Amino acid sequence: MWQALRNAFKIPELRSRIIFTFLALIVFRMGIYIPVPGLNLEAWGEIFKRIAETAGVAGILSFYDVFTGGALSRFSVFTMSVTPYITASIILQLLASVMPSLKETLREGEEGRKKFATYTRRLTLLIGGFQAFFISFSLARSNPDMVAPEVNALQFIILSTISMLAGTMFLLWLGERITERGIGNGISVLIFAGIVARYPSYVRRAYLGGLNILEWIFLIAIALITVFGIILVQQAERRITIQYARRVTGRRVYGGASTYLPIKVNQGGVIPIIFASAIVSIPSAIASMTNNETLKTLFRAGGFLYLLIYGLLVFFFTYFYSVVIFDPREISGNIQKYGGYIPGLRPGRSTEQYLHRVLNRVTFIGAVFLVVIALLPYLVQGAIKVNVWIGGTSALIAVGVALDIIQQMETHMVMRHYEGFLKKGRIRGRR
C-alpha cells in the first residue's frame, strides 16, 4: 500500500489533485471554528448540551452534528454544511421520476445535466435560506441569552441567516472545485471529512468510558465487521446477461455482442436511512417542543418503539427508492429498442416481469443490510453503555467515499502502468 502511495505522488496530475483536495479540506475544517456573528458562545454551549440531553444521545441534534463535523455544536458558519444541497438533490430526483419534463432534461446529455445542476443550486439557495432563518429565529426567540449583548435579536437573526447561508453556498462551490480539480465527488468528500473528524472523539469517549478488555475487543471487532460488510454489499451486484442480435447491412455486420445489466444490491445508498431518520425524529421533536412526557417515553431514541419504527421505515424506503431509480418497464423498453434480449426470455412484458422479480429479491438483501446498519449504533451503545457511533449513515458514507477515492486513484495509476492499490492478480485479470 505504501508503495502504491509513493507511485501516486510520482504522477504529476494525480499529485496535484491530491494536494488540492487536502488544501480544500483544510479550508473546510478551519471554517468549522468560525462562529456565527453575534453569538454568545458560552450560552450556546450550555443550550446545545441541554437540548442534546433532552433529545437523547442519538437524537436528531447529535445525528446532525455528525454530518457537519461538529459545526453545529460550535454554531459555526458551516452549521448547515451541505445538507440543503442534499435535500434539494433528493427532492429533484424524486420529482424527476414523476415529472416528464425533468426526466427529459436528464436525458439531454451534458446540457441536460448542467440544467439539472442549475435547478439543484437554486433549490439549495431556497431551502438553505429558509432553514437558516428558521434556526436563527427559533434560537433568538426561545433563548435570548444566546444573543451577544452588543447586538439585538433582529440583528442576530439577519447576521446568522446570511452567515449560515453563505457558508453552505461556499461549501457547495468548494465541493464543485474538488470534483473538478481534486479526487472524488466534492460534496461527498466534504461530508466524509466531517464524519471522519468525529472518530478521534469516539476513541476518547471509549477510553474515558472505562471499557474492559472484552468490551474493547467487541468494539474493534464490530467496527471491522461493519467496514467489511459495507464494502462487500456496496460492491455487490446481480449481473443479468443481455444479448444483442446480429444485423448484416451490405458487407458489414452490426451487433451480436453480449453485455450485462448490473443491479446493485444497495440501490438507494444512504438515502433510505436519511429518509427514515428524518421521519422517525418528528415525534421526538414534537415531544421536546410540547414537553409531552408520554411522547418522550414512547419515542425515546434507542427505545423499542423508536427502533421498531426506524427499522420498518428503512426497509420501506429501500424498496421505494429502488423503484424510483430502477424502472424495469423503462429498462425493458430500452433493451428491446436497441435490439437486445435476455437469453431465454421474450423482449417486452416477459423481460419486464423478470427484471421485477430479480429487483425485488436483490433489494430484499439490501433492505435487510440497511436495517442492520441503521440499528447497529444503538445496539453497540446499549452493549457497552458508551456513546460511540459505529455503523449507520456515517459509516456507509465514509466507506463509500473512501472506495470511490481509491478507485479514482487506481484508474490514474493503472493508465500510467503503475501498480495500484488492488492486488496484482486482479489487475492482470482486467487486462
Secondary structure, DSSP 8 states (H G I E B T S, - for coil): -HHHHHHHHHSHHHHHHHHHHHHHHHHHHHHTT-B-TTB-HHHHHHHHHHHHHHH-TTSHHHHHHHHTTTHHHHTBTTTTTTHHHHHHHHHHHHHHTT-HHHHHHHTTTHHHHHHHHHHHHHHHHHHHHHHHHHHHHHHHHH-GGGB-TTS-HHHHHHHHHHHHHHHHHHHHHHHHHHHHHSSS-HHHHHHHHHHHTTHHHHHHHHHHTT--HHHHHHHHHHHHHHHHHHHHHHH-EEEEEEEE-EEEETTEEEE--EEEEEEESSSSTTHHHHHHHHHHHHHHHHHHHHT-HHHHHHT-TTSHHHHHHHHHHHHHHHHHHHHHH--HHHHHHHHHHTTEE-TTS-TTHHHHHHHHHHHHHHHHHHHHHHHHHHHHHHHHHHHH-S----SHHHHHHHHHHHHHHHHHHHHHHHHTT---SS-HHHHHHH-
